[in-house]
């Protein structure tokens, strides 16, 4: 697999994983009883960007490694999925 393709797939996995990791461990301003005037109560009390980005990077690397092993090393791909739908031609 070319290096650019592997990086592109990692970037897509990283971006999707970011939205999974964002709400983990989040404490809202309402939960902390420290609502800043002019903001919504559901806004984060403290946004820990470094923690979120590190968790996203590690989780995306694990997913990328699993995808690489399954698809490249073991040969599982879209062709391995059985076709149960009837053919209409």
Backbone as ProteinMPNN parsed JSONL, in Angstrom:
{"seq_chain_A": "XXXXXXXXXXXXXXXXXXXXXXXXXXXXXXXXXXXXXXXXXXXXXXXXXXXXXXXXXXXXXXXXXXXXXXXXXXXXXXXXXXXXXXXXX", "coords_chain_A": {"N_chain_A": [[0.836, -1.169, 0.0], [0.606, 2.161, -0.893], [2.312, 4.893, 0.728], [1.048, 7.401, 0.888], [-1.643, 6.729, 0.533], [-2.119, 5.182, 2.811], [-1.755, 7.151, 4.764], [-3.867, 8.882, 4.08], [-6.106, 7.287, 4.615], [-5.703, 6.926, 7.352], [-6.068, 9.574, 8.212], [-8.794, 9.972, 7.667], [-9.92, 8.044, 9.386], [-8.968, 9.091, 11.806], [-10.31, 11.539, 11.923], [-13.014, 10.728, 12.088], [-12.884, 9.31, 14.466], [-12.349, 11.325, 16.245], [-14.828, 12.535, 16.742], [-16.002, 10.579, 18.224], [-14.47, 10.513, 20.519], [-14.634, 13.078, 21.605], [-16.905, 13.631, 23.464], [-16.172, 12.09, 25.691], [-15.534, 11.948, 29.096], [-16.304, 14.578, 29.495], [-17.216, 17.442, 31.241], [-19.885, 19.496, 31.867], [-20.708, 23.043, 32.048], [-22.981, 23.376, 33.568], [-22.98, 21.088, 35.173], [-20.767, 21.597, 36.731], [-21.603, 23.802, 38.087], [-20.844, 26.381, 37.328], [-21.667, 28.447, 35.389], [-20.868, 30.457, 32.753], [-21.741, 33.771, 32.111], [-23.584, 34.444, 29.19], [-23.016, 32.173, 27.813], [-24.019, 28.829, 26.872], [-25.494, 26.359, 29.053], [-24.656, 23.806, 28.53], [-22.118, 23.931, 27.587], [-18.624, 23.042, 27.585], [-16.951, 22.873, 30.749], [-14.184, 22.871, 31.195], [-12.189, 22.605, 28.507], [-10.215, 20.106, 27.369], [-8.027, 20.001, 25.187], [-5.551, 18.844, 24.391], [-5.588, 16.34, 25.673], [-7.825, 15.196, 24.422], [-6.972, 15.124, 21.732], [-4.715, 13.456, 21.914], [-5.875, 11.044, 22.835], [-7.529, 10.544, 20.632], [-5.629, 10.208, 18.598], [-4.237, 7.895, 19.445], [-6.326, 5.96, 19.569], [-7.196, 6.029, 16.891], [-4.894, 5.082, 15.642], [-4.819, 2.444, 16.575], [-7.18, 1.449, 15.413], [-6.515, 1.81, 12.711], [-4.336, 0.057, 12.509], [-5.621, -2.407, 13.015], [-7.362, -2.454, 10.816], [-5.471, -2.535, 8.746], [-4.183, -5.003, 9.222], [-6.344, -6.791, 8.898], [-7.211, -6.252, 6.236], [-4.941, -6.086, 4.456], [-2.927, -7.944, 5.313], [-4.387, -10.311, 6.032], [-6.216, -10.497, 4.003], [-8.943, -9.885, 3.954], [-11.628, -8.146, 2.609], [-13.901, -6.003, 0.856], [-14.815, -7.851, -0.942], [-15.026, -10.161, 0.515], [-17.383, -10.124, 1.841], [-20.459, -11.753, 1.977], [-22.816, -11.984, -0.661], [-26.036, -11.55, -0.296], [-28.224, -10.372, -1.359], [-30.734, -10.481, -3.872], [-30.086, -10.75, -7.402], [-31.057, -8.53, -9.866], [-30.971, -8.63, -12.672]], "CA_chain_A": [[0.0, 0.0, 0.0], [1.407, 3.393, -0.929], [2.345, 5.642, 1.973], [0.047, 8.463, 0.855], [-2.952, 6.105, 0.735], [-2.205, 4.818, 4.223], [-1.947, 8.391, 5.508], [-5.212, 9.387, 3.797], [-7.045, 6.453, 5.362], [-5.512, 7.271, 8.767], [-6.673, 10.881, 8.447], [-10.246, 9.785, 7.7], [-10.21, 7.333, 10.631], [-8.706, 10.021, 12.899], [-11.369, 12.545, 11.96], [-14.217, 10.075, 12.595], [-12.63, 8.955, 15.861], [-12.416, 12.56, 17.036], [-16.203, 12.772, 17.176], [-16.31, 9.57, 19.235], [-13.704, 10.814, 21.728], [-14.948, 14.407, 22.148], [-17.731, 13.7, 24.673], [-15.679, 11.255, 26.783], [-14.988, 12.677, 30.239], [-16.664, 15.989, 29.419], [-18.04, 18.0, 32.31], [-20.495, 20.739, 31.386], [-20.732, 24.144, 33.005], [-24.106, 23.145, 34.481], [-22.553, 20.079, 36.15], [-19.778, 22.227, 37.61], [-22.264, 24.966, 38.695], [-20.058, 27.572, 36.994], [-22.117, 28.872, 34.068], [-20.351, 31.763, 32.371], [-22.811, 34.545, 31.468], [-23.476, 34.553, 27.745], [-22.768, 30.858, 27.209], [-25.038, 27.839, 27.194], [-25.13, 25.526, 30.196], [-24.059, 22.549, 28.071], [-20.744, 24.165, 27.131], [-17.65, 22.403, 28.483], [-16.387, 23.709, 31.81], [-12.764, 22.965, 30.824], [-11.931, 21.795, 27.317], [-8.845, 19.593, 27.401], [-7.745, 19.691, 23.785], [-4.406, 17.937, 24.271], [-6.064, 15.015, 26.078], [-8.722, 14.703, 23.373], [-6.194, 14.827, 20.532], [-3.88, 12.283, 22.179], [-6.755, 9.872, 22.838], [-7.959, 10.332, 19.254], [-4.491, 9.699, 17.838], [-3.963, 6.511, 19.854], [-7.44, 5.112, 19.142], [-7.169, 5.944, 15.428], [-3.772, 4.221, 15.271], [-5.239, 1.064, 16.83], [-8.159, 1.101, 14.369], [-5.765, 1.716, 11.457], [-3.561, -1.176, 12.56], [-6.563, -3.521, 12.852], [-7.812, -2.439, 9.422], [-4.344, -2.964, 7.914], [-3.983, -6.443, 9.4], [-7.461, -7.518, 8.295], [-7.352, -6.088, 4.791], [-3.715, -6.333, 3.684], [-2.233, -9.167, 5.721], [-5.263, -11.484, 6.012], [-6.929, -10.523, 2.733], [-10.372, -9.609, 4.046], [-12.011, -6.872, 2.022], [-15.315, -5.955, 0.495], [-15.158, -9.068, -1.679], [-15.242, -11.247, 1.469], [-18.746, -10.022, 2.36], [-21.349, -12.537, 1.121], [-23.86, -11.253, -1.366], [-27.312, -12.188, -0.056], [-29.279, -9.681, -2.095], [-30.96, -11.079, -5.194], [-29.635, -9.961, -8.552], [-32.233, -8.159, -10.645], [-30.678, -8.449, -14.086]], "C_chain_A": [[0.886, 1.239, 0.0], [1.267, 4.192, 0.376], [1.272, 6.729, 2.008], [-1.35, 7.898, 1.086], [-3.15, 5.723, 2.193], [-2.432, 6.055, 5.087], [-3.353, 8.952, 5.299], [-6.261, 8.591, 4.569], [-6.928, 6.749, 6.856], [-6.172, 8.601, 9.091], [-8.195, 10.77, 8.536], [-10.65, 9.079, 8.988], [-10.015, 8.267, 11.825], [-9.852, 11.014, 13.041], [-12.676, 11.951, 12.498], [-14.067, 9.717, 14.069], [-12.693, 10.176, 16.763], [-13.825, 12.788, 17.562], [-16.676, 11.712, 18.161], [-15.667, 9.962, 20.568], [-14.124, 12.137, 22.372], [-15.823, 14.388, 23.397], [-17.219, 12.88, 25.855], [-15.054, 12.111, 27.882], [-15.335, 14.151, 30.266], [-17.547, 16.368, 30.595], [-18.564, 19.336, 31.827], [-20.431, 21.809, 32.469], [-21.871, 23.974, 33.997], [-23.735, 22.121, 35.542], [-21.561, 20.65, 37.161], [-20.354, 23.406, 38.392], [-21.455, 26.246, 38.504], [-20.422, 28.036, 35.588], [-21.633, 30.292, 33.814], [-21.477, 32.536, 31.696], [-22.552, 34.697, 29.964], [-23.171, 33.241, 27.055], [-23.874, 29.898, 27.631], [-24.544, 26.956, 28.338], [-24.425, 24.24, 29.773], [-22.643, 22.721, 27.521], [-19.769, 23.5, 28.093], [-17.133, 23.377, 29.536], [-14.906, 23.946, 31.536], [-12.556, 22.046, 29.63], [-10.469, 21.399, 27.317], [-8.47, 19.09, 26.013], [-6.607, 18.688, 23.64], [-4.813, 16.505, 24.618], [-6.937, 14.398, 24.999], [-7.921, 14.304, 22.133], [-5.282, 13.62, 20.721], [-4.712, 10.999, 22.19], [-7.203, 9.532, 21.429], [-6.84, 9.714, 18.435], [-4.215, 8.238, 18.171], [-5.068, 5.58, 19.367], [-7.468, 4.96, 17.623], [-6.02, 5.058, 14.954], [-4.115, 2.752, 15.495], [-6.228, 0.598, 15.766], [-7.459, 0.926, 13.027], [-4.961, 0.414, 11.404], [-4.465, -2.399, 12.367], [-7.056, -3.602, 11.412], [-6.703, -2.955, 8.495], [-4.133, -4.483, 8.016], [-5.095, -7.227, 8.716], [-7.464, -7.432, 6.774], [-6.101, -6.489, 4.01], [-3.098, -7.674, 4.036], [-3.113, -10.41, 5.602], [-6.136, -11.57, 4.758], [-8.432, -10.315, 2.807], [-10.646, -8.223, 3.485], [-13.488, -6.887, 1.717], [-15.749, -7.19, -0.272], [-15.44, -10.239, -0.744], [-16.654, -11.229, 2.059], [-19.67, -10.81, 1.443], [-22.442, -11.658, 0.523], [-25.172, -12.012, -1.198], [-28.438, -11.559, -0.857], [-29.478, -10.348, -3.449], [-30.496, -10.149, -6.307], [-30.859, -9.753, -9.469], [-31.916, -7.93, -12.114], [-30.861, -9.721, -14.834]], "O_chain_A": [[1.81, 1.347, 0.805], [0.225, 4.158, 1.03], [0.654, 6.953, 3.048], [-2.16, 8.526, 1.768], [-4.231, 5.92, 2.748], [-3.214, 6.014, 6.037], [-3.966, 9.446, 6.246], [-7.2, 9.169, 5.115], [-7.94, 6.815, 7.553], [-6.781, 8.738, 10.152], [-8.814, 11.407, 9.389], [-11.628, 9.476, 9.622], [-10.814, 8.241, 12.761], [-10.307, 11.295, 14.149], [-13.371, 12.6, 13.279], [-15.027, 9.814, 14.832], [-13.059, 10.061, 17.933], [-13.997, 13.192, 18.712], [-17.661, 11.93, 18.866], [-16.262, 9.761, 21.626], [-13.977, 12.294, 23.584], [-15.495, 15.101, 24.346], [-17.793, 12.972, 26.94], [-14.15, 12.905, 27.62], [-14.705, 14.91, 31.003], [-18.518, 15.676, 30.899], [-17.792, 20.207, 31.425], [-20.145, 21.531, 33.633], [-21.748, 24.385, 35.151], [-24.132, 22.265, 36.699], [-21.529, 20.224, 38.315], [-19.681, 23.957, 39.263], [-21.385, 27.088, 39.399], [-19.578, 28.021, 34.692], [-21.95, 31.212, 34.567], [-22.114, 32.005, 30.786], [-21.448, 35.033, 29.536], [-23.076, 33.198, 25.829], [-24.572, 30.128, 28.619], [-23.341, 26.823, 28.563], [-23.684, 23.649, 30.558], [-22.04, 21.76, 27.043], [-20.049, 23.402, 29.287], [-16.906, 24.553, 29.253], [-14.423, 25.074, 31.63], [-12.731, 20.833, 29.742], [-9.586, 22.255, 27.27], [-8.585, 17.902, 25.713], [-6.705, 17.767, 22.83], [-4.422, 15.564, 23.928], [-6.808, 13.212, 24.693], [-8.173, 13.25, 21.55], [-5.092, 12.84, 19.788], [-4.304, 9.986, 21.622], [-7.254, 8.358, 21.062], [-7.079, 8.79, 17.657], [-3.983, 7.43, 17.271], [-4.78, 4.52, 18.811], [-7.739, 3.87, 17.119], [-6.164, 4.352, 13.956], [-3.739, 1.902, 14.688], [-6.124, -0.524, 15.271], [-7.772, -0.004, 12.282], [-4.916, -0.249, 10.368], [-4.11, -3.323, 11.636], [-7.159, -4.693, 10.85], [-6.97, -3.723, 7.571], [-3.928, -5.156, 7.006], [-4.829, -8.214, 8.031], [-7.696, -8.433, 6.097], [-6.209, -7.174, 2.992], [-2.78, -8.461, 3.144], [-2.653, -11.449, 5.129], [-6.73, -12.614, 4.49], [-9.132, -10.544, 1.821], [-9.98, -7.251, 3.842], [-14.237, -7.698, 2.262], [-16.928, -7.544, -0.257], [-16.042, -11.224, -1.171], [-17.076, -12.193, 2.699], [-19.675, -10.566, 0.236], [-22.916, -10.709, 1.149], [-25.4, -13.01, -1.881], [-29.499, -12.164, -1.014], [-28.51, -10.737, -4.101], [-30.514, -8.926, -6.168], [-31.583, -10.696, -9.788], [-32.559, -7.091, -12.745], [-30.657, -9.758, -16.048]]}, "name": "protein", "num_of_chains": 1, "seq": "XXXXXXXXXXXXXXXXXXXXXXXXXXXXXXXXXXXXXXXXXXXXXXXXXXXXXXXXXXXXXXXXXXXXXXXXXXXXXXXXXXXXXXXXX"}
